[in-house]
Amino acid sequence: MRLIAIMQPTYLPWIGYFDLIDQVDKFVFFDDVKVSKQSWGVRNRLKTKQGEIYITVPIKNYKDHANRLFSNTEINYSERWQVKHLKTIAQSYSKAPFFKNIYEDFKSVVDSEYATIADLNISIIRLVAAKMHIRTKCCRSSEIKGIDGRKDDRLVKICQALGANQYLSPQGSADYIEAIRPGGAFSEAGIELFYHNFDHPEYPQQGSSFLSHMGIVDLLMNCGYEQSLDIIRSGRRKMIPYLEFRETRSSNPMKDQPARKS
């Protein structure tokens, strides 16, 4: 059995993203798909004294929006966004227990310049995964030759190219995977389809009330690399087979919709 997951390279992903990486045999950064200026590919949340805020990486404008992909979209460094992001992180977490080391690690990545938004996001994700001792091997979809098609057909072709017979999907992808038939193209290809099942844990956090679904920076600043993976794993629940997921969702369509989702 070989289980894989495929996700767009998010900027400062929420903790469930790292749980997905941690429990599969191989993780694929879906970097040759479209990125938009309002997506999680370019922004995420931090917790401040005033509550949650968004920080966004500016990307350059292109006339051909259909071909503006993670793998070819340049970051707009003329806006000096790195200064703003690092200042916001410092103001928000300077009193957090693990601020110093975590901040320096992020500063070393953010202060560098990258050719594309995919390069930046993947560098951050790889750094965090390595520091938390996540051993899953990762690759980019753009590195896999001969993959075409749309939506679940394309995901299936990636699975086949990598020799995977099981696929772990984010629950949000069910809308298009299950749109036409149960299990979509996965069931037709003989690939077992499961949905990610994650119950967001609470952890020590700055401020009075706990806010879930913040960017990974929040967990790391408050709990450090060594504790963070255990906290992430504490939220893991058994993968949901697609037929069971369909039954649960049809009986309670809001069950899989968290208050905050990234």
N, C-alpha and C positions, 0 to 999 in steps of 0.2 A: 504494500500500500504506500502511495506517495501523495501527501496532502499539500496543496499549495493555496495561496491567496494572492489576489491581484488588486492593487489599489493605486489611485492617483497619488503622486508625491505631495502631500499636504505640507503647508508651512506650520511649523510648531504643532504637530498633531495632538489631539486629545489622547488620554491614556489608553482608551480602548483600541486605538490604532496599533499601539505597541503590544497589546495582548494578542491581536491578530497575527502580528509578525512572530511572536514568541511561540505560538502553538502549531505552526505549520512547518513542513520540511523545507519549503522554499517559498520565498516571498518575491513577487514581481512588482516593481514600480511601473505603473501604467503611464508611461511618460510620452507616448506618441498619440495622445488624445487631446482634445481641445481644453484650453484653460481660459477662464473669464476673469474679469477684474473684480467680480463680486463673489468669487468662489473661495472655498477653503484652501485652494491651491496657492493663494496669495495673502491670506489673512488668518488670524485666530485671536483668541481671547486671553486676557490676563486679568487677574483680580487686583484691584487697587482699593484704597481707602474709601473711594466713592462708589465702589462696585465694579462690575466687569466692564472692560473696554476692549475695543478691537485695535489691533495694530496691523497695518497692511503694507505689503511690499509693492511699490509701483512698478508696473510693467509698461513697456513701450507700446505705442499705438501702431496697429497694422490695418491696412485697408482690407486685406483678405482675412476676415475674422474666422472663417471656416477652417483655415489652415494655421491658426495661431495655437500651436501645441505647446505643452510643457517643454518638450525637447528642443524647440526652436525659438521660444519667446524670450527676448532679452529683458533684463531688469533695467529700469531707468535710474541710473546712479546719479544723474544730475540733480535729483531731489534730495540727496544726502539723507535718505531715510534711515541709514544705519545709526546715525547719531541720535535720531529721535527714538528709535526702538530701544537702543541700549540705555538711553536716559530714562525711558519709561520703565524698563525692567529694573533698573537700579532704584528708582523712586518707589516702585511697588514692592520690592523684595529686599531692600538693604538690611532690614532687621530680621530676615528669615534665617533660620539656623545654618543653612548650607549655602548662603549667598555667595561668599567669596569665590569658592572653587567653581561653582556652577556658572557664575557670571563670567569668569575668565575664560571658561571653555566656550561659552556662547559668543563672547566677544571675539575670540580668535576666528570663529567661523564667519560671523556677520561682518566683521571688518575686512574680510577678503572679498575680492570681486569675482563673480562667476559669469560664465557666458550666457547661461539661461536660468530661468526660475527652477527648472528641474534640477540643475546642478546644485543650486543653493539648498533646496529642500532636502534632496537626497543626502547631501553632506551633513546636514543637521540630524536627520533621522539615523544615519549610520553612526554618527558620533554618540548619540544618546543610547542607541541599542548596544554598542560596544561597551560603553561605560557601565551599563546595567547588566552586562554579561549575557545578553541575548545572542545565541550562537547561530541563529537561522541564516542560511545563505540567501543572498539577495541578488537580483539582476534587474535589468531594465527591459521593458517590452520592445523598445526600439532596437535592442541588440539581437532580437530573435528574428531570423530571416523568414520571409515567405508567409507572414501573418497578415491576413486581410479580413474583410467582412465587417459587420457592425454588431455592437452590443454583445449578446450572449454567444453568438456564433464565433466572434473573435476571441472571446475568453476561452471557449472550448478549444480553439486551435492553439492557443498558448499552452493550455493544459496538455494537449496531445504532443506538442513540440518538446515539452519538458518531461514527458513520460509520467504525468500525474493521472491517477484514476480517482482522486477525490478532490473536491473543491470546496473551500470555506469562503462563503460570500458575506459581505456586510448586509444587514437586513434591508437597508435602503435600496439595494439593487434588485430586490424582489419585484418591484413595480415593472421593470422591463424583462427580467428573466422569466417571470410567470405570466406575462401579458397574454400570450397566445395559448400556451399549453403547460401543464404541470411540469416543473423542472426544466422548462425551456429546452434549449439545445443540449444541455447536459444529459438529460434523461435519454435523448435519442442517441447520444454518443457513448452511452454506457459509463458515464462518469458520475460517481456519487456526489450529490449536491447537499451541502449542509449550510445552515445559516449561523453566523456568529451570535453567541449568546453571552452577553456581558452585563453584569449588574454593578453599576458604578459604585465603588466603595468610598466611604468618607475617610479622610485622613487629616492629621493636624494641619491647620491652614490659618494664615494670618487673618485677623478680623473676627467678628462675632459670629456671623452665620456662614455656613458652608455653601460654597458655590461649586456645582459639578460641571463637568465638561469644559474645564479651562484647558488652555494649551499645556503641553507637557512641562513647560518651564515651572508652572505653579507647583506641581508635585515634587519636582526635583529640588526646588529652592527650599521647600518645607521639610522634605524627608531625606534628601540625599540619594546618591546613586544606589548605595547598598540596600536601603530599605524599599526603594521605589518598585523594584521588580516584584518583591513579595506582596506589596500592596496591590499592584496591578493584577497579579495572579489570584489574589483573594476575591476579585470580582468575576472571575471566569466561571461560567456555567457550562454544562454539557452542550455540545453542538446540537443544533436542531435539524433533523432530517427534513427535507423540503416538504414532504407530504404532511408531516406533523406541523410544520410551520404554517402551511396553508390552512389547515384545520383551525389552528389557534387564531390565526389572523382573521379568518372569515367569521369566527364567533365573537372576536373582540378586535376590530380593526385599529384601535388606538393602542393596543398592548405593546407594540414594538416601536412606538413613537416616543422617544425620550423628550424631556422638557428642553434640553439643549442637545444639539446634535452636530458633530463635525466630522 
